[in-house]
Amino acid sequence: MEKSRKIAVLTGATGGIGSVVCRHLADLGYFVYASCRNSRKATALLDSIPKEKREYIEFVNLDLTSLKSAEDFCNTIISSLNGAKIDLLINNAGMIAHKLGITPDGYETSMQVNYISVKSITEKLISHISGKIINTVSCTIHSASLNRALKNAQGGFSATERERKQSTISSLCRYSDSKLMLAFYTLDLAKRCKGSSISVYGADPGIVDTGIITMHRWYDPIANIVFRPFIKSAEQGAQPIINAIAHKSMEGQDDGASLLFAGNRYKSFPQRIRKRYDRSLKYISPLP
């Protein structure tokens, strides 16, 4: 790795949005540690990047349903940094669990993938970061249940719940809860990083035409015809992350605050979410 080359860590690199962001980082000249579980998708992504830039993409295995895998992912990256700093950590990977499952670590699947493992990776890498941390949140956080999100973030489900198949509504509820916790963590992390060399941003891609919105239900073909023409492309969904990468903060602008990038705009996190974050601290501090 060239010492002058900037370094990015990108999770969810082979998905729809992740692939766009990975290609963008390659165009900008970053060395990218890209998380990967599917070698076929990794090959397809590499084939879409100019040959002269492919050597600056290193795929690292990551299964976000496992805290051990998250730790191994970080250790692999740290061991190859040779003292260099990470300029960008982009926590982009996410999922909607279509069945109620419990990970080996004892968390509901969406909660672990979208929040618990993201937090684990960030905390493991943070001492090696000098730049930006960008967390991909969701517009669904406004419909999340605060009490349910806080409870589920601590783990623990009964065997009856574990065996029960999720409805579409419950799948989306657990997804929005996990993204609410990620939004809280983003706000919390920004506060902690105040006055440091790290800026913390949220990015909301909106509703994007990627595999994550396939619900694996009988009505998927109908939903595809009715709704997909009106939702964003992967390129449009990636734009808030790309804007966050390019953002140059002015002195005092990001000091202890987290900006939320959505569409082609950025602003502070909505007041309602910040108030709910403040309320959450009454129940759990620090965050689980």
Contacts in CASP RR format, 6 or more apart in sequence:
PFRMAT RR
TARGET T0000
AUTHOR 0000-0000-0000
METHOD contacts of the structure
MODEL  1
MEKSRKIAVLTGATGGIGSVVCRHLADLGYFVYASCRNSRKATALLDSIP
KEKREYIEFVNLDLTSLKSAEDFCNTIISSLNGAKIDLLINNAGMIAHKL
GITPDGYETSMQVNYISVKSITEKLISHISGKIINTVSCTIHSASLNRAL
KNAQGGFSATERERKQSTISSLCRYSDSKLMLAFYTLDLAKRCKGSSISV
YGADPGIVDTGIITMHRWYDPIANIVFRPFIKSAEQGAQPIINAIAHKSM
EGQDDGASLLFAGNRYKSFPQRIRKRYDRSLKYISPLP
1 7 0 8 1.000
1 31 0 8 1.000
1 56 0 8 1.000
1 80 0 8 1.000
1 82 0 8 1.000
1 84 0 8 1.000
2 31 0 8 1.000
3 84 0 8 1.000
5 29 0 8 1.000
5 30 0 8 1.000
5 31 0 8 1.000
5 56 0 8 1.000
6 28 0 8 1.000
6 29 0 8 1.000
6 30 0 8 1.000
6 31 0 8 1.000
6 87 0 8 1.000
6 88 0 8 1.000
7 30 0 8 1.000
7 31 0 8 1.000
7 32 0 8 1.000
7 33 0 8 1.000
7 81 0 8 1.000
7 84 0 8 1.000
7 85 0 8 1.000
7 86 0 8 1.000
7 87 0 8 1.000
7 88 0 8 1.000
8 25 0 8 1.000
8 30 0 8 1.000
8 31 0 8 1.000
8 32 0 8 1.000
8 33 0 8 1.000
8 86 0 8 1.000
8 87 0 8 1.000
8 88 0 8 1.000
8 89 0 8 1.000
8 90 0 8 1.000
9 32 0 8 1.000
9 33 0 8 1.000
9 77 0 8 1.000
9 86 0 8 1.000
9 88 0 8 1.000
9 89 0 8 1.000
9 90 0 8 1.000
9 125 0 8 1.000
10 18 0 8 1.000
10 21 0 8 1.000
10 22 0 8 1.000
10 25 0 8 1.000
10 32 0 8 1.000
10 33 0 8 1.000
10 34 0 8 1.000
10 35 0 8 1.000
10 88 0 8 1.000
10 90 0 8 1.000
10 92 0 8 1.000
11 35 0 8 1.000
11 62 0 8 1.000
11 64 0 8 1.000
11 90 0 8 1.000
11 91 0 8 1.000
11 92 0 8 1.000
11 93 0 8 1.000
11 118 0 8 1.000
11 121 0 8 1.000
12 18 0 8 1.000
12 34 0 8 1.000
12 35 0 8 1.000
12 92 0 8 1.000
12 93 0 8 1.000
12 94 0 8 1.000
13 19 0 8 1.000
13 21 0 8 1.000
13 22 0 8 1.000
13 32 0 8 1.000
13 34 0 8 1.000
13 35 0 8 1.000
13 36 0 8 1.000
13 45 0 8 1.000
13 59 0 8 1.000
13 92 0 8 1.000
14 22 0 8 1.000
14 34 0 8 1.000
14 36 0 8 1.000
14 37 0 8 1.000
14 38 0 8 1.000
14 41 0 8 1.000
14 42 0 8 1.000
14 44 0 8 1.000
14 45 0 8 1.000
15 41 0 8 1.000
15 210 0 8 1.000
15 234 0 8 1.000
16 208 0 8 1.000
16 210 0 8 1.000
16 211 0 8 1.000
16 234 0 8 1.000
16 238 0 8 1.000
17 92 0 8 1.000
17 136 0 8 1.000
17 205 0 8 1.000
17 208 0 8 1.000
17 210 0 8 1.000
17 234 0 8 1.000
17 237 0 8 1.000
17 238 0 8 1.000
17 241 0 8 1.000
18 92 0 8 1.000
18 234 0 8 1.000
18 238 0 8 1.000
19 45 0 8 1.000
19 48 0 8 1.000
19 234 0 8 1.000
20 234 0 8 1.000
20 235 0 8 1.000
20 237 0 8 1.000
20 238 0 8 1.000
20 242 0 8 1.000
21 90 0 8 1.000
21 92 0 8 1.000
21 238 0 8 1.000
21 241 0 8 1.000
21 242 0 8 1.000
21 245 0 8 1.000
22 32 0 8 1.000
22 34 0 8 1.000
22 45 0 8 1.000
22 49 0 8 1.000
22 57 0 8 1.000
23 45 0 8 1.000
23 48 0 8 1.000
23 49 0 8 1.000
24 238 0 8 1.000
24 242 0 8 1.000
24 245 0 8 1.000
25 32 0 8 1.000
25 88 0 8 1.000
25 245 0 8 1.000
26 32 0 8 1.000
26 49 0 8 1.000
26 50 0 8 1.000
26 53 0 8 1.000
26 56 0 8 1.000
26 57 0 8 1.000
27 53 0 8 1.000
28 245 0 8 1.000
29 53 0 8 1.000
29 56 0 8 1.000
30 56 0 8 1.000
30 87 0 8 1.000
30 88 0 8 1.000
31 56 0 8 1.000
31 58 0 8 1.000
32 56 0 8 1.000
32 57 0 8 1.000
32 58 0 8 1.000
33 58 0 8 1.000
33 60 0 8 1.000
33 77 0 8 1.000
34 42 0 8 1.000
34 45 0 8 1.000
34 57 0 8 1.000
34 58 0 8 1.000
34 59 0 8 1.000
34 60 0 8 1.000
35 59 0 8 1.000
35 60 0 8 1.000
35 61 0 8 1.000
35 62 0 8 1.000
35 73 0 8 1.000
35 93 0 8 1.000
36 42 0 8 1.000
36 59 0 8 1.000
36 60 0 8 1.000
36 61 0 8 1.000
36 62 0 8 1.000
37 61 0 8 1.000
37 62 0 8 1.000
37 63 0 8 1.000
42 59 0 8 1.000
45 57 0 8 1.000
46 54 0 8 1.000
46 57 0 8 1.000
49 57 0 8 1.000
58 80 0 8 1.000
60 73 0 8 1.000
60 76 0 8 1.000
60 77 0 8 1.000
61 69 0 8 1.000
61 72 0 8 1.000
61 73 0 8 1.000
62 69 0 8 1.000
62 70 0 8 1.000
62 73 0 8 1.000
62 93 0 8 1.000
63 69 0 8 1.000
64 70 0 8 1.000
64 93 0 8 1.000
64 94 0 8 1.000
64 95 0 8 1.000
64 112 0 8 1.000
64 113 0 8 1.000
64 117 0 8 1.000
64 118 0 8 1.000
65 103 0 8 1.000
65 104 0 8 1.000
65 105 0 8 1.000
65 109 0 8 1.000
65 112 0 8 1.000
65 113 0 8 1.000
65 117 0 8 1.000
66 103 0 8 1.000
66 104 0 8 1.000
66 105 0 8 1.000
66 117 0 8 1.000
67 105 0 8 1.000
67 112 0 8 1.000
67 116 0 8 1.000
67 117 0 8 1.000
67 120 0 8 1.000
70 117 0 8 1.000
70 120 0 8 1.000
70 121 0 8 1.000
70 124 0 8 1.000
71 120 0 8 1.000
71 124 0 8 1.000
73 121 0 8 1.000
74 121 0 8 1.000
74 124 0 8 1.000
74 125 0 8 1.000
75 124 0 8 1.000
77 86 0 8 1.000
77 125 0 8 1.000
77 128 0 8 1.000
78 124 0 8 1.000
78 125 0 8 1.000
78 128 0 8 1.000
81 128 0 8 1.000
83 128 0 8 1.000
85 128 0 8 1.000
85 129 0 8 1.000
85 130 0 8 1.000
85 131 0 8 1.000
86 125 0 8 1.000
86 128 0 8 1.000
86 129 0 8 1.000
86 130 0 8 1.000
86 131 0 8 1.000
87 129 0 8 1.000
87 130 0 8 1.000
87 131 0 8 1.000
87 132 0 8 1.000
88 131 0 8 1.000
88 132 0 8 1.000
88 134 0 8 1.000
88 245 0 8 1.000
89 121 0 8 1.000
89 122 0 8 1.000
89 125 0 8 1.000
89 129 0 8 1.000
89 132 0 8 1.000
89 133 0 8 1.000
89 134 0 8 1.000
90 134 0 8 1.000
90 136 0 8 1.000
90 241 0 8 1.000
90 245 0 8 1.000
91 118 0 8 1.000
91 121 0 8 1.000
91 122 0 8 1.000
91 133 0 8 1.000
91 134 0 8 1.000
91 135 0 8 1.000
91 136 0 8 1.000
91 182 0 8 1.000
92 134 0 8 1.000
92 136 0 8 1.000
92 241 0 8 1.000
93 113 0 8 1.000
93 118 0 8 1.000
93 136 0 8 1.000
94 113 0 8 1.000
94 114 0 8 1.000
94 136 0 8 1.000
94 212 0 8 1.000
95 109 0 8 1.000
95 110 0 8 1.000
95 113 0 8 1.000
95 114 0 8 1.000
95 175 0 8 1.000
95 212 0 8 1.000
96 110 0 8 1.000
96 171 0 8 1.000
96 172 0 8 1.000
96 175 0 8 1.000
96 212 0 8 1.000
96 213 0 8 1.000
96 215 0 8 1.000
97 108 0 8 1.000
97 109 0 8 1.000
97 110 0 8 1.000
97 113 0 8 1.000
97 166 0 8 1.000
97 171 0 8 1.000
97 174 0 8 1.000
97 175 0 8 1.000
98 166 0 8 1.000
98 171 0 8 1.000
98 215 0 8 1.000
98 216 0 8 1.000
99 165 0 8 1.000
99 166 0 8 1.000
100 108 0 8 1.000
100 109 0 8 1.000
100 157 0 8 1.000
100 161 0 8 1.000
100 162 0 8 1.000
100 164 0 8 1.000
100 165 0 8 1.000
100 166 0 8 1.000
100 170 0 8 1.000
100 174 0 8 1.000
101 108 0 8 1.000
101 109 0 8 1.000
101 157 0 8 1.000
101 162 0 8 1.000
102 108 0 8 1.000
102 109 0 8 1.000
102 156 0 8 1.000
102 157 0 8 1.000
102 162 0 8 1.000
103 109 0 8 1.000
103 112 0 8 1.000
105 112 0 8 1.000
105 116 0 8 1.000
106 112 0 8 1.000
106 155 0 8 1.000
106 156 0 8 1.000
106 157 0 8 1.000
107 116 0 8 1.000
107 152 0 8 1.000
107 153 0 8 1.000
107 155 0 8 1.000
107 156 0 8 1.000
108 152 0 8 1.000
108 155 0 8 1.000
108 157 0 8 1.000
108 174 0 8 1.000
108 178 0 8 1.000
110 171 0 8 1.000
110 174 0 8 1.000
110 175 0 8 1.000
110 177 0 8 1.000
110 178 0 8 1.000
111 152 0 8 1.000
111 153 0 8 1.000
111 155 0 8 1.000
111 174 0 8 1.000
111 177 0 8 1.000
111 178 0 8 1.000
111 181 0 8 1.000
113 178 0 8 1.000
114 175 0 8 1.000
114 178 0 8 1.000
114 179 0 8 1.000
114 181 0 8 1.000
114 182 0 8 1.000
115 153 0 8 1.000
115 178 0 8 1.000
115 179 0 8 1.000
115 181 0 8 1.000
115 182 0 8 1.000
115 185 0 8 1.000
116 153 0 8 1.000
118 135 0 8 1.000
118 182 0 8 1.000
118 185 0 8 1.000
119 185 0 8 1.000
119 287 0 8 1.000
122 133 0 8 1.000
122 185 0 8 1.000
122 189 0 8 1.000
126 133 0 8 1.000
126 198 0 8 1.000
129 198 0 8 1.000
130 197 0 8 1.000
130 198 0 8 1.000
131 197 0 8 1.000
131 198 0 8 1.000
131 199 0 8 1.000
132 198 0 8 1.000
132 199 0 8 1.000
132 200 0 8 1.000
132 201 0 8 1.000
132 244 0 8 1.000
132 245 0 8 1.000
133 189 0 8 1.000
133 193 0 8 1.000
133 198 0 8 1.000
133 199 0 8 1.000
133 200 0 8 1.000
133 201 0 8 1.000
134 201 0 8 1.000
134 202 0 8 1.000
134 203 0 8 1.000
134 241 0 8 1.000
134 244 0 8 1.000
134 245 0 8 1.000
135 182 0 8 1.000
135 183 0 8 1.000
135 185 0 8 1.000
135 186 0 8 1.000
135 200 0 8 1.000
135 201 0 8 1.000
135 202 0 8 1.000
135 203 0 8 1.000
136 202 0 8 1.000
136 203 0 8 1.000
136 204 0 8 1.000
136 205 0 8 1.000
136 241 0 8 1.000
137 179 0 8 1.000
137 182 0 8 1.000
137 183 0 8 1.000
137 186 0 8 1.000
137 202 0 8 1.000
137 203 0 8 1.000
137 204 0 8 1.000
137 260 0 8 1.000
138 175 0 8 1.000
138 176 0 8 1.000
138 179 0 8 1.000
138 204 0 8 1.000
138 205 0 8 1.000
138 206 0 8 1.000
139 204 0 8 1.000
139 206 0 8 1.000
139 207 0 8 1.000
139 262 0 8 1.000
140 172 0 8 1.000
140 175 0 8 1.000
140 176 0 8 1.000
140 179 0 8 1.000
141 176 0 8 1.000
141 179 0 8 1.000
141 180 0 8 1.000
141 183 0 8 1.000
141 273 0 8 1.000
142 270 0 8 1.000
142 272 0 8 1.000
142 273 0 8 1.000
143 173 0 8 1.000
143 176 0 8 1.000
144 173 0 8 1.000
144 176 0 8 1.000
144 177 0 8 1.000
144 179 0 8 1.000
144 180 0 8 1.000
145 173 0 8 1.000
145 177 0 8 1.000
146 180 0 8 1.000
146 276 0 8 1.000
146 279 0 8 1.000
146 280 0 8 1.000
148 173 0 8 1.000
148 177 0 8 1.000
149 177 0 8 1.000
149 178 0 8 1.000
149 180 0 8 1.000
149 181 0 8 1.000
150 181 0 8 1.000
150 280 0 8 1.000
150 283 0 8 1.000
150 284 0 8 1.000
150 288 0 8 1.000
152 174 0 8 1.000
152 177 0 8 1.000
152 178 0 8 1.000
153 181 0 8 1.000
153 287 0 8 1.000
153 288 0 8 1.000
154 284 0 8 1.000
154 288 0 8 1.000
166 174 0 8 1.000
168 215 0 8 1.000
168 217 0 8 1.000
171 215 0 8 1.000
180 273 0 8 1.000
180 276 0 8 1.000
181 287 0 8 1.000
183 202 0 8 1.000
183 269 0 8 1.000
183 273 0 8 1.000
183 277 0 8 1.000
184 276 0 8 1.000
184 277 0 8 1.000
184 280 0 8 1.000
184 287 0 8 1.000
185 287 0 8 1.000
186 200 0 8 1.000
186 201 0 8 1.000
186 202 0 8 1.000
186 258 0 8 1.000
186 269 0 8 1.000
187 258 0 8 1.000
187 269 0 8 1.000
187 273 0 8 1.000
187 274 0 8 1.000
187 277 0 8 1.000
188 277 0 8 1.000
188 286 0 8 1.000
188 287 0 8 1.000
189 200 0 8 1.000
189 258 0 8 1.000
190 199 0 8 1.000
190 200 0 8 1.000
190 254 0 8 1.000
190 256 0 8 1.000
190 257 0 8 1.000
190 258 0 8 1.000
191 256 0 8 1.000
193 199 0 8 1.000
193 200 0 8 1.000
193 256 0 8 1.000
194 255 0 8 1.000
194 256 0 8 1.000
195 255 0 8 1.000
195 256 0 8 1.000
199 249 0 8 1.000
199 254 0 8 1.000
200 258 0 8 1.000
201 244 0 8 1.000
201 247 0 8 1.000
201 258 0 8 1.000
201 259 0 8 1.000
201 260 0 8 1.000
201 261 0 8 1.000
201 266 0 8 1.000
202 240 0 8 1.000
202 244 0 8 1.000
202 258 0 8 1.000
202 259 0 8 1.000
202 260 0 8 1.000
202 261 0 8 1.000
202 269 0 8 1.000
203 240 0 8 1.000
203 241 0 8 1.000
203 243 0 8 1.000
203 244 0 8 1.000
203 260 0 8 1.000
203 261 0 8 1.000
203 262 0 8 1.000
204 240 0 8 1.000
204 260 0 8 1.000
204 261 0 8 1.000
204 262 0 8 1.000
204 263 0 8 1.000
205 232 0 8 1.000
205 236 0 8 1.000
205 237 0 8 1.000
205 238 0 8 1.000
205 239 0 8 1.000
205 240 0 8 1.000
205 241 0 8 1.000
206 232 0 8 1.000
206 237 0 8 1.000
206 262 0 8 1.000
206 263 0 8 1.000
207 213 0 8 1.000
207 231 0 8 1.000
207 232 0 8 1.000
208 231 0 8 1.000
208 232 0 8 1.000
208 233 0 8 1.000
208 234 0 8 1.000
208 236 0 8 1.000
208 237 0 8 1.000
209 228 0 8 1.000
209 231 0 8 1.000
209 232 0 8 1.000
209 233 0 8 1.000
209 234 0 8 1.000
210 234 0 8 1.000
213 231 0 8 1.000
214 220 0 8 1.000
215 223 0 8 1.000
236 263 0 8 1.000
237 263 0 8 1.000
239 263 0 8 1.000
239 264 0 8 1.000
240 261 0 8 1.000
240 262 0 8 1.000
240 263 0 8 1.000
240 266 0 8 1.000
241 261 0 8 1.000
243 261 0 8 1.000
243 263 0 8 1.000
243 264 0 8 1.000
243 266 0 8 1.000
244 259 0 8 1.000
244 261 0 8 1.000
244 266 0 8 1.000
247 259 0 8 1.000
247 261 0 8 1.000
247 266 0 8 1.000
257 268 0 8 1.000
258 268 0 8 1.000
258 269 0 8 1.000
259 266 0 8 1.000
259 267 0 8 1.000
259 268 0 8 1.000
259 269 0 8 1.000
260 266 0 8 1.000
260 267 0 8 1.000
260 268 0 8 1.000
260 269 0 8 1.000
260 270 0 8 1.000
268 274 0 8 1.000
280 287 0 8 1.000
END
